[in-house]
Amino acid sequence: MRVAFVLGTTSGGTGRHVLMLTEGLVRRGHRVLVVGPRSVEEQFSFAAAGARFVDVAVSDRPHPGNDLRAVLAIRRLTREAEVVHAHGLRAGALAALGAGGRRGRLAALGAGGRRGRLVVTLHNALTAGGLVGFVYGMLERIVARRVDRVLVVSPDLGERMTRLGARDVRAAVVPAPALRPARRTPEEVRGELGAGQRPIMLTIARLAQQKGLETLLDVAAGPWGEGTGLPADLAGGPLFLVAGEGPLRAELEGRIRREALPVRLLGNRDDIPDLLGAATAVLTAARWEGQPLSIREALMAGKPVIATAVGGIPEIVGDAGILVPYGDVQGLRGAVRTLLEEPGAAETLATAAARRGREMPGGDAAVASVLEAYGPQDSTG
């Protein structure tokens, strides 16, 4: 089968997912083309995985001239593909426009005589409004009404696409790569961080609006002193560590400094397994997440999760963590206290986390899932 992947600018999970699919399809003898900006090839090396890569500027922001050129390039490059599989809303909309605007047929038949099919995986949801939200809504309608199948990383995305007219919506299987062993002991990591015996709440996130980091700082503000019920040696409260980089760094650092918050921004790290080994729990205050790599890594490391009940998080976490509504500072702070104060709570959740980590699907399951999505349409097609 000839499969063409289309993706835009990405530095994280979407690129890793497409690379994993590329490797799996190539191993099975399929021919893979990857269409996207040069930056994704430089980061993920699709060509080294056996795909043909073509540089097309699929940007993360609307630009009429560039978008028209991208649509024409996608149409030309995917003419021989039996399946075009776009990843992300922008890439999906451009691929749909490049397919000529008709569900069920691309520019030409595949080499095997099968009707070309357009599949889009939505990896994210919009959490901002205004003009950006309006444009995003337009792109959603294009995808919902012009593609054959939509794969979604969370139930709420699936419900939204169905409401917008998508006729075939399925759950995407997005596994996490195997977690490599830690290189340092938890004691060594704690020593380097100056954490002492304080509990560590680890957040792995880009410093961006979607991640709800202002809520995380509210949680860290406490109070964590005497009278909180914490043991005497932990009365200073937990240390909040944030691994990741992004546009909000200066703003977050300013507040941490002004309020003397027990939060450290660690920047981008290549030692996540080491940090997980030292952490008491993984905490996320995100506005929305699909199937976040950070939570799946936490489960594989056997770490309890404290998270907002948004997007695909509840399905991933299950009984391995404590979930609260987005923006509920008191709820998040109470969850941290529950984990630290209630006898056996951390151990029970850690056991559940390790079990769920073992049960998560792997790369083979993800490849099998997309091959099924590439197959024959239902009787309404």
C-alpha positions as CSV (number, residue, x, y, z in Angstrom):
1,M,0.0,0.0,0.0
2,R,1.1,3.5,-0.7
3,V,0.6,5.8,2.3
4,A,1.2,9.5,2.4
5,F,1.5,11.2,5.8
6,V,0.9,15.0,6.0
7,L,1.9,16.9,9.1
8,G,2.7,20.4,10.1
9,T,5.2,22.0,12.5
10,T,5.6,19.9,15.6
11,S,8.3,19.3,18.2
12,G,6.6,16.7,20.3
13,G,4.1,13.8,20.4
14,T,2.6,14.2,16.9
15,G,6.0,13.9,15.2
16,R,7.0,10.9,17.4
17,H,3.6,9.2,16.6
18,V,4.1,9.7,12.8
19,L,7.6,8.3,13.0
20,M,6.4,5.3,14.9
21,L,3.7,4.6,12.3
22,T,6.2,5.1,9.5
23,E,8.6,2.6,11.0
24,G,5.8,0.1,11.5
25,L,4.4,0.4,8.0
26,V,7.8,0.2,6.3
27,R,8.6,-3.0,8.3
28,R,5.4,-4.4,6.9
29,G,6.4,-3.6,3.3
30,H,4.3,-0.6,2.7
31,R,5.6,2.5,0.8
32,V,5.5,5.6,2.9
33,L,5.7,9.3,1.8
34,V,6.0,12.0,4.5
35,V,5.0,15.5,3.5
36,G,5.8,18.4,5.9
37,P,8.1,21.2,6.8
38,R,11.8,20.6,6.7
39,S,12.0,21.1,10.5
40,V,10.1,17.9,11.2
41,E,12.5,15.8,9.0
42,E,15.5,17.4,10.8
43,Q,14.0,16.4,14.2
44,F,12.5,13.0,13.5
45,S,14.4,11.6,10.5
46,F,11.6,10.0,8.6
47,A,13.9,9.3,5.6
48,A,16.2,7.3,7.9
49,A,13.1,5.2,8.9
50,G,12.6,4.2,5.2
51,A,10.1,6.9,4.0
52,R,10.5,9.3,1.2
53,F,10.3,12.9,2.7
54,V,9.2,16.0,0.8
55,D,9.5,19.5,2.2
56,V,6.2,21.3,2.1
57,A,5.6,24.4,4.4
58,V,2.6,23.3,6.4
59,S,2.7,26.0,9.0
60,D,0.9,26.2,12.4
61,R,-0.8,29.6,11.5
62,P,-3.0,30.6,8.6
63,H,-1.3,32.3,5.6
64,P,-3.3,32.4,2.4
65,G,-0.4,32.4,0.0
66,N,1.6,29.7,1.8
67,D,-1.6,27.6,2.4
68,L,-2.5,27.7,-1.3
69,R,1.0,26.5,-2.3
70,A,0.8,23.8,0.4
71,V,-2.6,22.6,-0.9
72,L,-1.3,22.4,-4.5
73,A,1.8,20.6,-3.4
74,I,-0.1,18.1,-1.3
75,R,-2.5,17.4,-4.2
76,R,0.5,16.8,-6.6
77,L,2.5,14.7,-4.2
78,T,-0.3,12.5,-3.0
79,R,-1.8,11.7,-6.4
80,E,-0.5,8.1,-6.4
81,A,-1.3,7.4,-2.7
82,E,-3.9,4.9,-1.8
83,V,-4.3,6.5,1.6
84,V,-3.5,10.1,2.7
85,H,-3.2,10.3,6.5
86,A,-2.9,13.8,7.8
87,H,-2.0,14.6,11.4
88,G,-3.4,17.7,13.1
89,L,-6.2,20.0,12.2
90,R,-4.2,22.4,10.0
91,A,-2.6,19.6,8.1
92,G,-5.9,17.7,7.9
93,A,-7.8,20.8,6.4
94,L,-5.0,21.4,3.8
95,A,-5.0,17.7,2.8
96,A,-8.8,17.8,2.5
97,L,-8.7,20.8,0.3
98,G,-5.9,19.2,-1.7
99,A,-8.0,16.1,-2.2
100,G,-10.4,18.1,-4.3
101,G,-13.2,18.5,-1.7
102,R,-14.9,15.2,-2.1
103,R,-15.1,12.6,0.6
104,G,-14.1,9.1,-0.6
105,R,-11.9,10.1,-3.5
106,L,-8.5,11.6,-3.8
107,A,-6.9,13.0,-7.0
108,A,-6.4,9.6,-8.5
109,L,-6.8,5.9,-7.8
110,G,-4.0,4.1,-6.0
111,A,-1.6,1.8,-7.8
112,G,-3.7,-1.2,-6.8
113,G,-6.9,0.2,-8.2
114,R,-8.4,0.9,-4.8
115,R,-10.1,4.2,-4.2
116,G,-7.9,6.7,-2.5
117,R,-8.9,7.5,1.1
118,L,-8.3,10.5,3.3
119,V,-7.8,9.9,7.1
120,V,-7.1,12.6,9.6
121,T,-5.9,12.2,13.2
122,L,-6.8,15.0,15.5
123,H,-4.2,15.2,18.3
124,N,-5.3,18.4,20.0
125,A,-8.1,20.8,20.8
126,L,-8.3,24.5,20.9
127,T,-8.4,26.2,24.3
128,A,-8.4,29.8,23.1
129,G,-11.2,31.9,21.7
130,G,-11.4,35.1,19.5
131,L,-10.2,35.1,16.0
132,V,-8.0,32.0,16.5
133,G,-11.1,30.1,17.8
134,F,-13.1,31.2,14.8
135,V,-10.5,30.1,12.3
136,Y,-10.0,26.8,14.2
137,G,-13.8,26.2,13.9
138,M,-13.7,26.7,10.2
139,L,-10.9,24.2,9.8
140,E,-12.8,21.7,12.0
141,R,-15.8,21.9,9.6
142,I,-13.6,21.3,6.6
143,V,-12.1,18.2,8.2
144,A,-15.5,16.9,9.5
145,R,-17.2,17.2,6.1
146,R,-14.5,16.3,3.6
147,V,-12.6,13.4,5.0
148,D,-13.4,9.7,5.0
149,R,-12.3,8.9,8.6
150,V,-11.4,11.0,11.6
151,L,-9.3,9.5,14.4
152,V,-9.4,11.3,17.7
153,V,-7.3,11.1,20.8
154,S,-10.1,11.8,23.3
155,P,-13.9,11.2,23.5
156,D,-14.8,14.9,23.6
157,L,-13.0,15.5,20.3
158,G,-14.9,12.6,18.8
159,E,-18.3,14.0,20.0
160,R,-17.4,17.4,18.5
161,M,-16.5,16.1,15.1
162,T,-19.6,13.9,15.0
163,R,-21.7,17.0,15.7
164,L,-20.0,18.8,12.9
165,G,-20.9,16.2,10.4
166,A,-18.0,13.6,10.4
167,R,-19.6,10.3,9.4
168,D,-16.8,7.9,10.6
169,V,-15.1,8.8,13.8
170,R,-12.8,6.4,15.7
171,A,-10.5,6.4,18.7
172,A,-6.8,6.8,17.8
173,V,-4.3,4.5,19.3
174,V,-1.3,6.6,20.4
175,P,1.1,4.6,22.4
176,A,4.0,5.9,24.4
177,P,7.6,4.8,23.5
178,A,9.1,2.4,26.0
179,L,10.5,4.3,29.0
180,R,14.3,3.9,29.1
181,P,15.9,3.0,32.4
182,A,17.0,5.8,34.7
183,R,20.7,6.6,34.7
184,R,20.8,8.0,38.3
185,T,19.3,6.9,41.5
186,P,16.4,8.9,43.1
187,E,18.8,10.0,45.8
188,E,21.3,11.3,43.3
189,V,18.6,13.3,41.5
190,R,17.2,14.7,44.8
191,G,20.7,15.7,45.8
192,E,21.3,17.5,42.5
193,L,18.0,19.3,42.8
194,G,18.5,20.2,46.5
195,A,15.1,18.6,47.3
196,G,16.2,16.9,50.5
197,Q,13.3,14.7,51.8
198,R,10.5,17.0,50.5
199,P,7.9,15.3,48.3
200,I,8.4,16.2,44.6
201,M,5.4,17.0,42.4
202,L,6.7,16.7,38.8
203,T,5.0,18.4,35.9
204,I,6.2,17.6,32.4
205,A,4.8,20.2,30.0
206,R,5.4,22.9,27.5
207,L,5.3,26.3,29.1
208,A,2.2,27.3,27.1
209,Q,-1.4,28.4,27.7
210,Q,-3.0,25.0,27.2
211,K,-1.0,23.5,30.2
212,G,-2.8,25.5,32.9
213,L,0.5,26.4,34.6
214,E,-1.0,29.5,36.3
215,T,-3.2,27.0,38.2
216,L,-0.2,25.0,39.1
217,L,1.4,28.0,40.7
218,D,-1.8,28.7,42.6
219,V,-1.6,25.2,44.0
220,A,2.0,25.6,44.9
221,A,1.3,28.8,46.8
222,G,-0.2,26.7,49.6
223,P,-0.5,27.1,52.5
224,W,1.8,24.2,53.2
225,G,3.1,25.2,56.6
226,E,2.1,24.1,60.1
227,G,-1.4,23.0,60.6
228,T,-1.8,21.4,57.2
229,G,-1.6,17.9,58.7
230,L,1.7,17.1,57.0
231,P,4.4,15.3,59.0
232,A,6.7,17.7,60.8
233,D,9.7,16.9,58.5
234,L,7.5,17.7,55.5
235,A,5.8,20.8,56.8
236,G,7.5,23.0,54.2
237,G,5.3,21.2,51.7
238,P,6.2,19.7,48.4
239,L,8.6,21.0,45.8
240,F,7.0,21.5,42.4
241,L,9.2,20.8,39.4
242,V,8.3,21.7,35.9
243,A,10.3,20.0,33.0
244,G,9.7,21.8,29.7
245,E,10.2,25.1,27.9
246,G,7.9,27.5,26.2
247,P,6.7,31.1,25.7
248,L,5.4,31.6,29.2
249,R,8.8,31.1,30.9
250,A,9.4,34.8,31.7
251,E,5.9,35.3,33.0
252,L,6.0,32.2,35.2
253,E,9.5,33.0,36.5
254,G,8.4,36.5,37.5
255,R,5.6,35.2,39.6
256,I,7.6,32.4,41.2
257,R,10.2,35.0,42.2
258,R,7.8,37.6,43.5
259,E,5.8,35.2,45.6
260,A,8.8,32.9,46.6
261,L,6.8,29.9,45.4
262,P,8.3,26.4,45.9
263,V,8.4,25.9,42.1
264,R,11.5,25.3,39.9
265,L,11.4,25.5,36.1
266,L,13.9,23.0,34.8
267,G,13.7,23.7,31.1
268,N,13.8,21.0,28.5
269,R,15.3,17.8,30.0
270,D,16.7,14.6,28.5
271,D,16.5,12.8,31.9
272,I,12.8,12.4,32.3
273,P,13.1,8.8,33.6
274,D,15.5,10.0,36.3
275,L,13.1,12.8,37.3
276,L,10.2,10.3,37.4
277,G,12.3,8.0,39.6
278,A,12.7,10.8,42.2
279,A,9.1,12.1,42.0
280,T,6.4,11.4,44.4
281,A,3.7,11.9,41.8
282,V,3.2,13.5,38.4
283,L,0.8,16.5,38.4
284,T,-0.9,18.3,35.5
285,A,-3.3,21.2,35.7
286,A,-3.9,21.4,32.0
287,R,-6.9,23.0,30.3
288,W,-7.0,20.1,27.9
289,E,-5.0,17.1,26.9
290,G,-5.5,14.2,24.5
291,Q,-3.3,11.2,25.4
292,P,-0.3,13.1,26.9
293,L,3.0,11.3,26.8
294,S,3.9,12.7,30.3
295,I,1.0,10.8,31.9
296,R,1.7,7.6,30.0
297,E,5.4,7.8,31.1
298,A,4.3,8.4,34.7
299,L,2.2,5.2,34.6
300,M,5.0,3.2,33.0
301,A,7.2,4.4,35.8
302,G,4.6,3.4,38.4
303,K,4.0,6.9,39.6
304,P,0.6,8.2,40.9
305,V,-1.0,10.9,38.8
306,I,-2.8,14.0,40.0
307,A,-4.6,15.6,37.0
308,T,-7.4,17.6,35.6
309,A,-10.3,15.5,34.3
310,V,-10.1,16.9,30.7
311,G,-9.9,15.4,27.2
312,G,-8.5,11.9,27.2
313,I,-6.9,12.0,30.7
314,P,-9.6,10.1,32.6
315,E,-9.4,7.1,30.2
316,I,-5.7,6.9,30.5
317,V,-5.4,7.4,34.3
318,G,-8.3,5.2,35.4
319,D,-7.8,4.2,39.0
320,A,-4.1,5.2,39.1
321,G,-4.6,8.8,40.2
322,I,-6.8,11.5,41.5
323,L,-8.7,13.6,39.0
324,V,-10.3,17.0,39.6
325,P,-12.1,19.6,37.4
326,Y,-9.9,22.0,35.4
327,G,-9.2,25.2,37.4
328,D,-10.1,23.7,40.8
329,V,-7.1,24.9,42.9
330,Q,-8.5,23.6,46.1
331,G,-9.2,20.3,44.6
332,L,-5.7,19.9,43.2
333,R,-4.2,21.0,46.5
334,G,-6.4,18.6,48.4
335,A,-5.3,15.8,46.1
336,V,-1.7,16.5,46.9
337,R,-2.5,16.4,50.6
338,T,-4.4,13.2,50.2
339,L,-1.5,11.6,48.5
340,L,1.0,12.8,51.2
341,E,-1.2,12.4,54.4
342,E,-3.4,9.4,54.0
343,P,-1.6,6.2,55.0
344,G,-1.2,3.9,52.0
345,A,-2.7,6.3,49.5
346,A,0.5,6.8,47.5
347,E,1.4,3.1,47.5
348,T,-2.1,2.0,46.3
349,L,-2.0,4.5,43.5
350,A,1.5,3.5,42.5
351,T,0.5,-0.1,42.2
352,A,-2.4,0.8,40.0
353,A,-0.2,3.0,37.9
354,A,2.3,0.3,37.3
355,R,-0.5,-2.1,36.3
356,R,-2.0,0.5,33.8
357,G,1.5,1.2,32.5
358,R,1.9,-2.5,31.6
359,E,-1.6,-2.6,30.0
360,M,-1.1,0.3,27.6
361,P,-1.0,-0.5,23.9
362,G,2.3,-0.6,22.0
363,G,3.5,0.4,18.6
364,D,2.2,-2.8,16.9
365,A,-1.3,-2.0,18.2
366,A,-1.1,1.5,16.8
367,V,0.0,0.3,13.4
368,A,-2.7,-2.4,13.3
369,S,-5.3,0.3,14.2
370,V,-4.4,2.6,11.4
371,L,-4.3,-0.2,8.9
372,E,-7.8,-1.1,9.9
373,A,-8.8,2.6,9.5
374,Y,-7.3,2.5,6.0
375,G,-9.4,-0.5,5.1
376,P,-12.8,-0.6,3.3
377,Q,-15.4,1.9,4.2
378,D,-18.8,1.0,5.7
379,S,-21.9,0.7,3.5
380,T,-22.6,4.4,3.6
381,G,-19.3,5.2,1.9
